[in-house]
Amino acid sequence: METIQELMPLAKELMAHKPSRKLVKLYLLGGVLAFLGAVLGLMETVCSPFTAAGRLRDREAAVAELRAARERKAPPEPARLEKDKRRQAGRGCRALSHRLHAS
C-alpha cells in the first residue's frame, strides 16, 4: 500500500470475505504496528539533528576530561625510568643461547 487512499478499498474487500474474528484482530494489530512504525520513523527524522548535536557535545566533554586526567597524572619516578632503560637495553642484545648455528 503506497497511499492511504488504498486503505479503505482494502478494508471493504477484507470485510466482504467475512474473515474470522481472530483474523480481523490480526489485521488490526498489523495496521496499528505499521502506523506506529511510521510515526516513530517520522519523529526520529525530525529529532535527529538535536540528538546528533547532543552526542557531539558529550563526546567533546569526554575528550576534554581525558586530556585533563592525563595532564594531572604525575610523571614517572626516576628510579623507574632507569629500570625501564635497562630493560630496553637488555632487549637489544642477543642471548648466546639463541644462536641459530653451532660454532
CNS distance restraints for C-alpha pairs under 8 A (distance, minus, plus):
assign (resid   1 and name CA) (resid   6 and name CA) 6.39 0.50 0.50
assign (resid   1 and name CA) (resid   7 and name CA) 7.38 0.50 0.50
assign (resid   2 and name CA) (resid   6 and name CA) 7.53 0.50 0.50
assign (resid   3 and name CA) (resid   7 and name CA) 7.53 0.50 0.50
assign (resid   4 and name CA) (resid   8 and name CA) 7.87 0.50 0.50
assign (resid   5 and name CA) (resid   9 and name CA) 7.88 0.50 0.50
assign (resid   6 and name CA) (resid  10 and name CA) 6.37 0.50 0.50
assign (resid   7 and name CA) (resid  11 and name CA) 6.21 0.50 0.50
assign (resid   8 and name CA) (resid  12 and name CA) 6.24 0.50 0.50
assign (resid   9 and name CA) (resid  13 and name CA) 6.10 0.50 0.50
assign (resid  10 and name CA) (resid  14 and name CA) 6.16 0.50 0.50
assign (resid  11 and name CA) (resid  15 and name CA) 6.22 0.50 0.50
assign (resid  12 and name CA) (resid  16 and name CA) 6.15 0.50 0.50
assign (resid  13 and name CA) (resid  17 and name CA) 6.69 0.50 0.50
assign (resid  14 and name CA) (resid  18 and name CA) 7.00 0.50 0.50
assign (resid  14 and name CA) (resid  19 and name CA) 6.93 0.50 0.50
assign (resid  15 and name CA) (resid  19 and name CA) 6.64 0.50 0.50
assign (resid  19 and name CA) (resid  23 and name CA) 6.13 0.50 0.50
assign (resid  19 and name CA) (resid  24 and name CA) 6.52 0.50 0.50
assign (resid  20 and name CA) (resid  24 and name CA) 6.45 0.50 0.50
assign (resid  21 and name CA) (resid  25 and name CA) 6.38 0.50 0.50
assign (resid  22 and name CA) (resid  26 and name CA) 6.21 0.50 0.50
assign (resid  23 and name CA) (resid  27 and name CA) 6.23 0.50 0.50
assign (resid  24 and name CA) (resid  28 and name CA) 6.10 0.50 0.50
assign (resid  25 and name CA) (resid  29 and name CA) 6.04 0.50 0.50
assign (resid  26 and name CA) (resid  30 and name CA) 6.17 0.50 0.50
assign (resid  27 and name CA) (resid  31 and name CA) 6.15 0.50 0.50
assign (resid  28 and name CA) (resid  32 and name CA) 6.18 0.50 0.50
assign (resid  29 and name CA) (resid  33 and name CA) 6.16 0.50 0.50
assign (resid  30 and name CA) (resid  34 and name CA) 6.11 0.50 0.50
assign (resid  31 and name CA) (resid  35 and name CA) 6.13 0.50 0.50
assign (resid  32 and name CA) (resid  36 and name CA) 6.15 0.50 0.50
assign (resid  33 and name CA) (resid  37 and name CA) 6.10 0.50 0.50
assign (resid  34 and name CA) (resid  38 and name CA) 6.27 0.50 0.50
assign (resid  35 and name CA) (resid  39 and name CA) 6.26 0.50 0.50
assign (resid  36 and name CA) (resid  40 and name CA) 6.05 0.50 0.50
assign (resid  37 and name CA) (resid  41 and name CA) 6.05 0.50 0.50
assign (resid  38 and name CA) (resid  42 and name CA) 6.21 0.50 0.50
assign (resid  39 and name CA) (resid  43 and name CA) 6.20 0.50 0.50
assign (resid  40 and name CA) (resid  44 and name CA) 6.07 0.50 0.50
assign (resid  41 and name CA) (resid  45 and name CA) 6.22 0.50 0.50
assign (resid  42 and name CA) (resid  46 and name CA) 6.25 0.50 0.50
assign (resid  43 and name CA) (resid  47 and name CA) 5.99 0.50 0.50
assign (resid  44 and name CA) (resid  48 and name CA) 5.62 0.50 0.50
assign (resid  47 and name CA) (resid  51 and name CA) 6.60 0.50 0.50
assign (resid  48 and name CA) (resid  52 and name CA) 6.17 0.50 0.50
assign (resid  49 and name CA) (resid  53 and name CA) 6.36 0.50 0.50
assign (resid  50 and name CA) (resid  54 and name CA) 6.40 0.50 0.50
assign (resid  51 and name CA) (resid  55 and name CA) 6.22 0.50 0.50
assign (resid  52 and name CA) (resid  56 and name CA) 6.27 0.50 0.50
assign (resid  53 and name CA) (resid  57 and name CA) 6.31 0.50 0.50
assign (resid  54 and name CA) (resid  58 and name CA) 6.23 0.50 0.50
assign (resid  55 and name CA) (resid  59 and name CA) 6.12 0.50 0.50
assign (resid  56 and name CA) (resid  60 and name CA) 6.19 0.50 0.50
assign (resid  57 and name CA) (resid  61 and name CA) 6.15 0.50 0.50
assign (resid  58 and name CA) (resid  62 and name CA) 6.23 0.50 0.50
assign (resid  59 and name CA) (resid  63 and name CA) 6.26 0.50 0.50
assign (resid  60 and name CA) (resid  64 and name CA) 6.18 0.50 0.50
assign (resid  61 and name CA) (resid  65 and name CA) 6.15 0.50 0.50
assign (resid  62 and name CA) (resid  66 and name CA) 6.25 0.50 0.50
assign (resid  63 and name CA) (resid  67 and name CA) 6.24 0.50 0.50
assign (resid  64 and name CA) (resid  68 and name CA) 6.20 0.50 0.50
assign (resid  65 and name CA) (resid  69 and name CA) 6.20 0.50 0.50
assign (resid  66 and name CA) (resid  70 and name CA) 6.27 0.50 0.50
assign (resid  67 and name CA) (resid  71 and name CA) 6.29 0.50 0.50
assign (resid  68 and name CA) (resid  72 and name CA) 6.25 0.50 0.50
assign (resid  69 and name CA) (resid  73 and name CA) 6.28 0.50 0.50
assign (resid  76 and name CA) (resid  80 and name CA) 6.77 0.50 0.50
assign (resid  76 and name CA) (resid  81 and name CA) 6.91 0.50 0.50
assign (resid  77 and name CA) (resid  81 and name CA) 6.43 0.50 0.50
assign (resid  78 and name CA) (resid  82 and name CA) 6.35 0.50 0.50
assign (resid  79 and name CA) (resid  83 and name CA) 6.37 0.50 0.50
assign (resid  80 and name CA) (resid  84 and name CA) 6.24 0.50 0.50
assign (resid  81 and name CA) (resid  85 and name CA) 6.19 0.50 0.50
assign (resid  82 and name CA) (resid  86 and name CA) 6.28 0.50 0.50
assign (resid  83 and name CA) (resid  87 and name CA) 6.34 0.50 0.50
assign (resid  84 and name CA) (resid  88 and name CA) 6.24 0.50 0.50
assign (resid  85 and name CA) (resid  89 and name CA) 6.09 0.50 0.50
assign (resid  86 and name CA) (resid  90 and name CA) 6.07 0.50 0.50
assign (resid  87 and name CA) (resid  91 and name CA) 6.34 0.50 0.50
assign (resid  88 and name CA) (resid  92 and name CA) 6.81 0.50 0.50
assign (resid  89 and name CA) (resid  93 and name CA) 7.24 0.50 0.50
assign (resid  94 and name CA) (resid  98 and name CA) 7.25 0.50 0.50
assign (resid  95 and name CA) (resid  99 and name CA) 7.46 0.50 0.50
